[in-house]
Amino acid sequence: MNNKTEAPGWFARLRRPSSHWSVLTLLLVGVVAGVVLWGGFNTVVEATNKESFCIGCHEMRDNVYKEYSENTIHYTNRTGVRAVCADCHVPKEWGPKMLRKIQASRELWGKMVGTIDTREKFEAKRLTLAEREWARMKANDSLECRNCHTLASMDTEKQKPRARKSHELAVKNNETCIDCHKGIAHHKPKGMKEDDE
Amino acid sequence: MSHILHPTRIAVAAAALAFGALPAFAAAPDWGKVPAAKITVFYPGVSPIEWITKGSEHGGARALRKGETCASCHHDETADMGKKMATGQKLEPSPIKGKAGSIPVQVQAAHDGANLYVRFSWKQPAGGADKMDKDNAVKLAFMLEDNKIPGANLSGCWETCHSDARTMPEGKDDKKTKYVKDGSVAGGKYYDIVQWTSKGAKHDGYIADKRVMDGGKALVDAKGEKKGDEWSVVFTRKLAGGEGDVALASGKTYNFGFAIHDDHSAGRYHHVSLGYQLGIDTKGDVTANKQ
């Protein structure tokens, strides 16, 4: 008898059919709550994709961002199209983007323990960091580059001979953007392997 | 004029064939009838073969490894490249004020069965730098290679240009000039070089494990003149030759490149061509047909 008068647990309450709210109300509340939660989640994720977020850390602002904003084609160009950090370093598709965000959470640890909190430490680790990023881009067939550029949509006739030749070779040899286009937004690290270009 | 001399040339050619290295009679062709290839020589800064082949420095190293020539990518942009280097924007730690970035040169070639004639003409660019070579306002040299040195068909004279040569920033030895890795005259791995200087000297040598500027037997004459601000230099060279000379045969192509030391310059401060092909009675970037 005593068991019957005891208040049900929160999980049991969740499982019990509602005797008070209509199905429509529950559905509407659920949909609104879902939109708010999902939208809020994505808004936070989008916020972490903003340049201002990336350079909120002095490690990024004083090193890679400074180099990128000196005079690189993705920062300033004839047509005024700018690619910010996330355009090159975070995939656009949701799945790969979430994976990248999860991977990036290790950077928080790096921030806490100060892995690259001085210029000297950054320079010492630059090669490792760069090689890691090149490997990531190589593995995904330069996905972020291809969000805007594809070999198929290039008019090689409008390119300089050396670019035309290189892109023709890339098609022929099934190469990907990052195979050649390393160090186009940041300084190249010292000690690069000679085969890296 | 040429048809009057023609029998003489045939006789000389026949004699040369019959008796070997007889002095060949030099009769330059009518240059007005010989088509000219336009090749722009450019200021190369510090870009030795070690830089050219280092992928992390030079993106084209990848294409070079795939068998592409330097000219296939750069032929049309040598003027831009030269400007970048002459002004110190790239690959030049000590730019010379007023140094021309490039010089467009007309190159003509012909032969008469005994001699190869090569004519270079160009307009003197502005200058006025300190004189490194006080004796010579201008020097011009060209090199030939008989497809024996790996890479010579792609990168031309760059196979002889190294970071440890004299006047290079890394060059410690003032006596160290051009050389070919594993070069040897006996093994055929050498570049034949001839040079004309505005003071009036002419040199016929080779570049193998080291550079030797004289002793060749192929060069008959090298003459240059300046009319107004136009230079023209004509080399007369036997098709055959001795040790360190590339023997030229009809129907074959040879690796060819040339350089101008302009404005009293010396050492690495020259203007150079990319690597090209000289064809003897066969199509090359520069073709020497029989006249």
Interface residues (C-beta under 8 A of the other chain):
Chain A: K160 P161 R162 K165 S166 L169 N173 D179 C180 K182 K188 M192 K193 E194 D195 D196 E197
Chain B: K54 G55 S56 G59 G60 A61 R62 A63 K66 E68 S72 C73 H74 H75 D76 E77
